[in-house]
Amino acid sequence: MTEESQEKMELTHEPVPGYRTVFFIAIAIGALYLGLILFKTL
């Protein structure tokens, strides 16, 4: 078989519900924490 005749395999998965929300909450908490540290050093 040549590489041209082989089909490409694609690994997929179902998205986890709520993952995006938790991700943005974690980023917001991290940004607020860094802002608090910056505020305390001024």
Beta strands, then each sheet from edge to edge (+ up, - down):
end
